[in-house]
Each structure stands twice: as structure tokens, then as C-alpha cells.
């Protein structure tokens, strides 16, 4: 199958990584793992390299991976300066090979990320979304609801990207246009034509971004409503705040585009004084409430926040499977840390129902005892990975 062949929405079979190979990735000089469908449990001491394996898989999605690391940071210390991740993927499209990484010594742009699908260069990282969708939960996300709005926007955009492959390009175009406008503001430019061209692009892409986020919230909300009341993960109520988002609730997108364009034009003096653009979807926020308690998520306990976050991601995973036609791959770093045995078992049962391959890490195999007989257990130690017995 060539890189131009595409799986279809009607094909809803699971997608799984059957082989993962790393070269000079983090603390792995070289590694090849044969992987089975379903759950893969990685256990070992802190610092052994468990999260590094999840990060490698996260590079099968557009962006900078689950750590959002610079590419130079990912290459192994003492290695050649580059890194490679190669996987064999199996799904409704048959068997596919995907390779990504960086090269050193290739001249200009040598540290940029390369991507090949079935041996052919891909047009962009967005092409990965034609083959698989990857979602993740990491300990760094535990403070999502009480942290800065930028983190919640980033989280939301990852969810949108899982069902709308064009979202990443729109966001990149908006950010590029906004940076150009900010430069004009800093230069005290009076070039009206440049401002109008840039602000028109920002209005078009910005409204599309806000509309996609609103649609995602609507769809996930509907999916959350399908959860049983009183389940192991409390229902969350989702909403968006922001001027553009509020306008879209009352007016057609084309009308909001014009209003946003006028806002940008009229706001130039204020934005020049502030040194940045103050209106747009980059100022919006994701608002989450604990529905049974009718309480803002940021006021909930740490355990409740974790349960809310897991419930949202599980609903998104189910939504992604229904829209994309295949279940996503989930990366669950230290997922069992805040949950008791009953909630852990319930989580694993829900993941089984989703029919997805997922990778879960922990320091103790006993945390995953309810997966005995239905998961692949691996022990990670100082850059090596070995098969482990069921706990």
C-alpha cells in the first residue's frame, strides 16, 4: 500500500502497533519491541525510561510529543545527534510502516523532523492522522484545571485534532498571522494594507478555530451524557469562554469573521500599547465543572480532578473511534497513581470496551493485577525492556 492510500471511516477495526523500534531516542541507543494488540503495561523504577517509550509513540501524532520537547532534547546524549522512531502499524488498511526522526549533517534544516510512510516522504506530520490517532494522559496534566488557560487550550486543541485533521494547520496559520501582526505593532507600522491582509486571515482562521473547539465541546458533551450516572468517573460539564466563542453562539460564522476583523482593526492602538494581540481564540478558555457536585473542576480535590480528566479523555477516545472509524492509541503515564483498586479495574474494563491498544506505566506491577491474562507486561530498566510475568 502506498502512502497515498487512506483508510476509510467505515473501517472501524482497532489499530495497533505491532513493532516499535528506536534509535538514539532519549536513553535508548537501540531497541526493538514486538507488541500485541490491547493493553501494554510498562513497569520499572522512576527514571528507567517508561515515559520515554510513551513519548516515542506520541511522535506518531503531529506536534512535539507528550513532553512538547525540542527535537534536540529528544536525541540521546552521546549519540550521533539525531534520533529515529519506526513502527509497524496494523489496522483496517493492512500493514503500514511509519518512520520519523531527525538527521544530522544534512545541511540546512537538518534538525527538522522527517517523516516517511511506507518508505515515501510524507507531505507533513498531519498525514499521520490518516493512519492513527494518539491521545495521552500524563502526570503533568494533573494540574490542568487549576493551571494557566494556555494549557487547557492546548489540551482542547489536541482533542479537536483527533477528530479534525485540518485543525492543526488552521492553528499554525493563525499563530503565524498573529506573530506577523504583533511585529507590525512593535514596529509602529502604519501600513494599512498589511494590517488589513493579516487581520483578514486572522479573522478567517480564528473563527474556524473557535468553531471547531465549540463543535468538539458539543460532541464530547453528548458522549459524556452517555456515561452511566454514578459511574467510576464523574460526568464533566464543558463550556468555552471567550469573545469569539460567545459571538458564534448567536451569529453565523461569516458574520463573526467580519466582527472579529473590525475588532482587530479598531484594537490596533490598544494592542500596540500592550505589545500583543488581545482579542482572538488565543484568549479563550475551557471551563470544566464536576457535574454531580456542580462544582468548578479547579475547586475539586486532586483525586476528583484526575477522575474528571480521565472521564473526558475516555469520552474523547470513544468519540474519536466513532468519527475516525478506528479506535485511537492511548498513552497513560502513571495512570493508576490516584485510583483505588476498584476504580483501576473499572478503568481497564472501559478501555477493553473501547477496543484500543493502550500503553500504561507504573512503578509497581501490582497496580495492574486486574489485567493479568489480558495484557502484555514489560519491565523497563535503564534503557532495556524485557518480558515480565503477569502480576
C-alpha positions as CSV (number, residue, x, y, z in Angstrom):
1,X,0.0,0.0,0.0
2,X,1.4,3.4,-0.9
3,X,1.5,6.5,1.4
4,X,-1.4,8.0,-0.6
5,X,-3.8,5.1,0.2
6,X,-6.2,6.1,3.0
7,X,-8.3,4.1,5.5
8,X,-12.0,4.9,5.3
9,X,-14.4,5.9,8.1
10,X,-16.4,2.7,7.6
11,X,-13.4,0.6,8.7
12,X,-13.7,0.6,12.5
13,X,-11.3,-2.2,13.4
14,X,-8.7,-1.4,16.0
15,X,-5.3,0.0,15.0
16,X,-2.3,-1.3,16.9
17,X,1.5,-1.0,16.8
18,X,2.9,-4.5,16.2
19,X,6.6,-3.4,16.3
20,X,8.3,-0.4,17.8
21,X,12.0,0.4,17.0
22,X,14.0,3.2,18.5
23,X,17.5,4.5,17.6
24,X,19.2,7.1,19.9
25,X,15.9,8.1,21.4
26,X,16.3,9.5,24.9
27,X,18.0,6.8,27.0
28,X,17.6,4.1,24.3
29,X,20.7,3.5,22.0
30,X,18.7,0.9,20.1
31,X,15.5,-1.0,20.9
32,X,13.0,-3.2,19.0
33,X,9.8,-4.4,20.7
34,X,7.2,-6.8,19.3
35,X,3.8,-5.6,20.7
36,X,0.4,-7.3,20.9
37,X,-3.0,-5.6,20.4
38,X,-4.7,-4.4,23.6
39,X,-3.0,-3.2,26.8
40,X,0.8,-2.9,27.1
41,X,1.9,-2.4,30.7
42,X,5.4,-0.9,31.3
43,X,6.7,-1.1,34.9
44,X,10.0,-0.1,36.4
45,X,11.7,2.3,38.7
46,X,11.4,6.1,38.2
47,X,13.9,7.2,35.6
48,X,14.1,3.8,33.9
49,X,12.7,5.1,30.6
50,X,9.0,4.2,30.8
51,X,7.8,7.6,29.8
52,X,10.4,7.8,27.1
53,X,8.7,4.9,25.4
54,X,5.3,6.7,25.5
55,X,6.9,9.8,24.2
56,X,8.3,7.9,21.2
57,X,4.8,6.7,20.4
58,X,3.4,10.2,20.8
59,X,5.6,11.2,17.9
60,X,3.2,9.3,15.7
61,X,1.0,12.3,16.0
62,X,1.5,15.9,14.7
63,X,3.3,18.2,17.1
64,X,6.2,17.9,19.6
65,X,5.0,14.8,21.5
66,X,3.7,14.5,25.0
67,X,6.5,16.4,26.6
68,X,6.5,19.1,24.0
69,X,10.3,18.8,23.9
70,X,12.6,20.5,21.4
71,X,13.9,17.9,18.9
72,X,17.5,18.3,20.0
73,X,16.4,17.3,23.6
74,X,15.0,14.0,22.3
75,X,18.2,12.8,20.8
76,X,20.2,10.5,23.1
77,X,23.1,12.1,24.9
78,X,26.3,10.6,23.5
79,X,24.6,9.6,20.3
80,X,25.0,11.0,16.8
81,X,22.8,14.0,17.4
82,X,19.7,12.6,15.7
83,X,17.0,10.1,16.6
84,X,14.6,7.7,14.8
85,X,11.3,6.1,15.7
86,X,10.0,3.4,13.5
87,X,6.8,1.4,13.9
88,X,4.9,-1.3,12.1
89,X,1.2,-0.5,12.3
90,X,-1.6,-2.9,11.7
91,X,-5.3,-2.0,11.1
92,X,-8.1,-2.0,8.7
93,X,-5.7,-0.7,6.0
94,X,-3.4,-3.7,6.4
95,X,0.2,-3.3,7.5
96,X,1.9,0.1,7.3
97,X,5.3,1.3,8.2
98,X,5.9,4.7,9.7
99,X,9.3,6.3,10.4
100,X,10.0,9.7,11.9
101,X,13.0,11.4,13.5
102,X,15.8,13.8,12.7
103,X,19.0,13.7,10.8
104,X,22.3,15.4,11.4
105,X,24.7,16.7,8.8
106,X,22.1,17.0,6.1
107,X,22.6,20.8,5.6
108,X,20.1,23.5,6.0
109,X,17.1,22.4,8.2
110,X,19.0,19.3,9.2
111,X,17.4,19.3,12.7
112,X,13.8,19.4,11.4
113,X,11.6,16.4,11.8
114,X,11.4,13.9,8.9
115,X,8.5,11.6,8.3
116,X,8.2,8.6,5.9
117,X,5.1,6.4,5.4
118,X,5.7,3.1,3.7
119,X,9.1,4.4,2.6
120,X,7.8,7.5,0.9
121,X,8.3,11.1,2.3
122,X,5.1,12.4,3.8
123,X,3.8,15.9,2.9
124,X,3.5,16.9,6.5
125,X,3.0,15.4,10.0
126,X,-0.7,15.9,9.5
127,X,-0.6,12.8,7.2
128,X,-0.2,10.7,10.3
129,X,-3.8,11.3,11.1
130,X,-4.8,9.3,8.1
131,X,-3.4,6.2,9.8
132,X,-3.9,6.6,13.5
133,X,-4.9,8.9,16.3
134,X,-3.0,9.1,19.5
135,X,-4.3,10.5,22.9
136,X,-2.4,10.7,26.2
137,X,-2.7,11.4,29.9
138,X,0.5,12.3,31.8
139,X,1.2,13.5,35.4
140,X,2.0,17.0,34.1
141,X,-1.7,17.3,33.2
142,X,-2.9,16.7,36.8
143,X,-3.0,20.5,37.4
144,X,-4.8,21.2,34.1
145,X,-7.9,22.6,35.7
146,X,-6.1,24.9,38.1
147,X,-3.2,25.9,35.8
148,X,-3.0,28.5,33.1
149,X,-5.6,28.8,30.4
150,X,-2.9,28.2,27.7
151,X,-2.6,24.6,29.0
152,X,-6.3,24.0,28.7
153,X,-6.4,25.5,25.2
154,X,-3.5,23.1,24.2
155,X,-5.3,20.2,25.7
156,X,-8.5,21.1,23.9
157,X,-6.8,21.5,20.6
158,X,-5.2,18.1,20.9
159,X,-8.8,16.7,21.3
160,X,-10.0,18.6,18.3
161,X,-7.1,17.4,16.2
162,X,-8.0,13.8,16.9
163,X,-11.3,14.2,15.0
164,X,-10.5,17.2,12.7
165,X,-7.1,16.7,10.9
166,X,-7.3,20.3,9.5
167,X,-7.3,21.9,12.9
168,X,-3.6,21.8,13.3
169,X,-3.0,23.7,10.1
170,X,-5.6,26.3,11.0
171,X,-4.0,26.9,14.3
172,X,-0.5,27.2,12.8
173,X,-1.7,29.6,10.2
174,X,-3.4,31.7,12.9
175,X,-0.3,31.8,15.1
176,X,1.8,32.8,12.1
177,X,-0.5,35.6,11.1
178,X,-0.8,36.8,14.8
179,X,3.0,36.9,15.1
180,X,3.2,39.0,11.9
181,X,0.6,41.4,13.2
182,X,2.5,41.7,16.5
183,X,5.6,42.6,14.6
184,X,3.8,45.3,12.8
185,X,2.5,46.6,16.1
186,X,6.0,46.6,17.6
187,X,7.4,48.5,14.5
188,X,4.7,51.1,14.9
189,X,3.8,50.4,11.3
190,X,1.1,52.5,9.6
191,X,0.9,50.2,6.6
192,X,-2.9,49.8,6.5
193,X,-2.8,47.3,3.6
194,X,-0.5,44.9,5.5
195,X,-2.7,45.2,8.6
196,X,-5.9,44.5,6.7
197,X,-4.5,41.5,4.9
198,X,-3.1,39.9,8.1
199,X,-6.3,40.7,10.1
200,X,-8.5,39.2,7.4
201,X,-6.5,36.0,7.6
202,X,-6.7,36.0,11.4
203,X,-10.4,36.6,11.3
204,X,-11.0,33.6,8.9
205,X,-8.7,31.1,10.7
206,X,-9.5,32.4,14.2
207,X,-13.3,31.9,13.8
208,X,-12.7,28.5,12.3
209,X,-10.6,27.5,15.3
210,X,-13.2,28.7,17.7
211,X,-16.0,27.0,15.8
212,X,-14.0,23.7,15.8
213,X,-13.5,23.9,19.5
214,X,-17.2,24.6,20.1
215,X,-18.1,21.6,18.0
216,X,-15.7,19.4,19.9
217,X,-17.2,20.5,23.2
218,X,-20.7,19.8,21.9
219,X,-19.7,16.3,20.7
220,X,-17.8,15.4,23.8
221,X,-20.6,16.7,26.0
222,X,-23.0,14.4,24.1
223,X,-20.6,11.5,24.6
224,X,-20.3,12.2,28.3
225,X,-24.1,12.2,28.6
226,X,-23.9,8.5,27.5
227,X,-21.9,7.6,30.6
228,X,-23.9,5.9,33.3
229,X,-24.9,8.1,36.2
230,X,-22.8,7.2,39.3
231,X,-20.1,5.6,37.2
232,X,-16.4,5.4,38.3
233,X,-15.5,8.6,36.6
234,X,-17.9,11.6,37.3
235,X,-19.5,13.4,34.4
236,X,-18.0,16.7,33.5
237,X,-19.8,19.8,32.2
238,X,-17.7,21.5,29.5
239,X,-18.0,25.1,28.2
240,X,-15.9,27.6,26.4
241,X,-15.3,31.2,27.4
242,X,-14.1,34.0,25.0
243,X,-15.4,36.8,22.9
244,X,-15.3,34.9,19.6
245,X,-16.9,31.9,21.1
246,X,-19.7,33.9,22.6
247,X,-20.4,35.6,19.2
248,X,-20.5,32.2,17.5
249,X,-23.3,31.1,19.9
250,X,-25.5,33.9,18.4
251,X,-24.4,34.6,14.9
252,X,-23.3,32.8,11.7
253,X,-19.5,32.2,11.3
254,X,-19.3,34.6,8.3
255,X,-20.8,37.4,10.4
256,X,-18.5,36.7,13.3
257,X,-15.5,36.8,10.9
258,X,-16.4,40.4,9.9
259,X,-17.0,41.4,13.5
260,X,-13.6,39.9,14.5
261,X,-11.9,41.7,11.6
262,X,-13.3,45.0,12.8
263,X,-12.3,44.3,16.4
264,X,-8.8,43.8,15.3
265,X,-8.7,46.9,13.2
266,X,-10.2,49.1,15.9
267,X,-8.0,47.5,18.6
268,X,-4.6,48.4,17.0
269,X,-3.9,51.3,19.3
270,X,-4.7,49.3,22.4
271,X,-2.8,46.2,21.2
272,X,0.2,48.4,20.2
273,X,0.3,49.7,23.8
274,X,0.0,46.2,25.2
275,X,2.6,44.8,22.8
276,X,0.4,41.9,21.7
277,X,-2.9,41.0,20.2
278,X,-5.6,41.0,22.9
279,X,-8.6,39.6,21.0
280,X,-9.0,36.2,19.5
281,X,-9.3,32.5,20.1
282,X,-5.8,32.5,21.7
283,X,-7.5,34.2,24.7
284,X,-10.3,31.6,25.1
285,X,-10.6,29.1,27.9
286,X,-12.0,25.6,28.5
287,X,-14.3,25.7,31.6
288,X,-14.9,22.3,33.3
289,X,-17.3,21.5,36.2
290,X,-17.9,18.4,38.2
291,X,-21.5,17.8,37.2
292,X,-22.7,15.7,40.1
293,X,-21.4,18.3,42.6
294,X,-22.0,21.3,40.3
295,X,-18.5,22.5,41.3
296,X,-15.8,24.1,39.2
297,X,-13.1,21.5,38.5
298,X,-10.4,23.7,39.9
299,X,-12.0,23.6,43.3
300,X,-12.3,19.8,43.4
301,X,-9.8,17.5,45.2
302,X,-6.8,16.2,43.3
303,X,-8.4,12.7,43.0
304,X,-11.6,14.2,41.7
305,X,-9.8,16.3,39.1
306,X,-7.9,13.2,37.9
307,X,-11.1,11.3,37.6
308,X,-12.8,14.1,35.7
309,X,-9.8,14.3,33.3
310,X,-9.8,10.6,32.7
311,X,-13.6,10.7,32.1
312,X,-13.1,13.4,29.5
313,X,-10.3,11.6,27.7
314,X,-12.2,8.3,27.7
315,X,-15.2,10.1,26.2
316,X,-12.9,11.7,23.6
317,X,-11.4,8.2,22.8
318,X,-14.9,6.8,22.2
319,X,-15.8,9.8,20.0
320,X,-12.6,9.5,18.0
321,X,-13.4,5.9,17.3
322,X,-16.8,6.7,16.0
323,X,-15.8,9.6,13.9
324,X,-12.4,8.5,12.6
325,X,-13.5,4.9,12.1
326,X,-10.9,3.3,14.3
327,X,-10.0,3.4,18.0
328,X,-7.2,5.7,19.0
329,X,-4.0,4.5,20.7
330,X,-3.9,5.8,24.3
331,X,-0.8,6.6,26.3
332,X,-1.4,6.5,30.1
333,X,1.6,7.6,32.1
334,X,1.3,6.7,35.8
335,X,-2.4,6.3,35.3
336,X,-3.1,4.3,38.4
337,X,-1.4,6.6,40.9
338,X,-4.5,8.3,42.3
339,X,-7.1,5.5,42.0
340,X,-8.0,2.6,44.3
341,X,-8.2,-1.0,43.1
342,X,-11.9,-0.7,42.2
343,X,-11.6,2.3,40.1
344,X,-8.4,1.0,38.4
345,X,-10.3,-2.2,37.5
346,X,-13.2,-0.2,36.2
347,X,-10.9,1.9,34.1
348,X,-9.3,-1.1,32.5
349,X,-12.7,-2.6,31.7
350,X,-13.8,0.6,30.0
351,X,-10.6,0.6,27.9
352,X,-11.3,-3.0,26.9
353,X,-14.7,-2.0,25.7
354,X,-13.1,0.7,23.6
355,X,-11.1,-1.9,21.8
356,X,-8.0,0.2,21.7
357,X,-4.3,-0.5,22.2
358,X,-3.1,1.4,25.2
359,X,0.2,1.8,27.0
360,X,0.1,2.2,30.7
361,X,3.1,2.8,33.0
362,X,3.7,2.4,36.7
363,X,6.3,1.6,39.3
364,X,4.6,-1.5,40.6
365,X,3.2,-4.3,38.5
366,X,0.6,-5.0,41.3
367,X,-1.2,-1.8,40.3
368,X,-2.3,-3.7,37.1
369,X,-3.1,-7.0,38.7
370,X,-6.7,-6.9,37.3
371,X,-5.1,-7.0,33.8
372,X,-3.5,-10.4,34.4
373,X,-4.1,-12.7,31.5
374,X,-5.2,-9.9,29.1
375,X,-2.2,-7.5,28.9
376,X,1.4,-7.7,27.7
377,X,3.6,-6.9,30.7
378,X,7.1,-5.5,30.1
379,X,9.8,-4.4,32.6
380,X,11.8,-1.3,31.8
381,X,15.3,-0.9,33.3
382,X,18.0,1.6,32.3
383,X,17.2,1.6,28.6
384,X,16.4,-2.1,28.3
385,X,13.0,-3.7,28.1
386,X,12.2,-7.3,29.0
387,X,9.1,-9.5,29.1
388,X,7.6,-9.8,32.6
389,X,5.2,-12.4,34.1
390,X,1.7,-11.4,35.0
391,X,1.4,-9.9,38.5
